[in-house]
Amino acid sequence: MALYKVIVEKHPDVYVAYPLGLKGVVVGEGSTYEEALDDVKSAIRFHIETFGTDIVEADPALEVFVAEAGVAT
């Protein structure tokens, strides 16, 4: 079993999840956190089965941080 870091965003009406360390676009969504996570796991499996393991980045992120940055416009 391979482990992937997954970002899960909570929006007003849906959760959106996407993995780090894969080439291409892989997204899952759901009404709950768990549904979005299950959906992105399925999407990851499908993406690797379709495109092969070459899409897995050799140097994945070690840690992930979320920060806010104020930018003058």
N, C-alpha and C positions, 0 to 999 in steps of 0.2 A: 504494500500500500504506500503510495506516494502522498506526501503532505504538501499542500499549497496554501499560501497566504491569500485570504479572500477579504476584499473590502465589501462591507454591507452598508448601504445607505438607506436611511429611513426618510421617505418622502411623505407628504400628507396622505396619499392614498395607496402607496405601494412601497415595498422594499425592493431594492435593486442590489445585486451582488455581482462582483467580477473578480477574477483571480489575478494575482501578480505573477510574473515570470513565465507567461505563455505568449508566444507570438501569435498575432491575429486578434480577433474580437471574440470574446467569450463573455456572455452575460446571462444572468438568471434573474428572475423576479418572482414575487409572490405577495400575498396579502399579509403574511407574517414573516418574521425573521427566519423561522425554520423552513417555511416554504421556499423562500428565496435561496437559502443555503442548499436545500435539496435540489432545486432547479439548477443552480450553478454547478453542483457536483455532476449532475447528469450532462450538462453542457460541456464540462471539462472532459468527461469520458468520451463523449461523442467527438469532440475536437481532436483528441489524441488518436482515437480509432480512425478518424478520417484522414488526418494529416501526418500521423506518425509521431514518434518521440522527438524528432528534430525540432519541433515547435517549442519544446521546453528549453528555456534559457539556461545556459550553463552556469551563470553566476546570479542566482536569484537574490532578492532582497533578504537581508538577515533580520531586520526589524522594520516595522512600519509605524509611522507616527502621523497623527492628525493635528494640524496646527491652523490657526487663523492668522492672517497677515493683513493688516490695514494698509491699503494702497491709495494714495491721493490721486484723484482723477480730475 
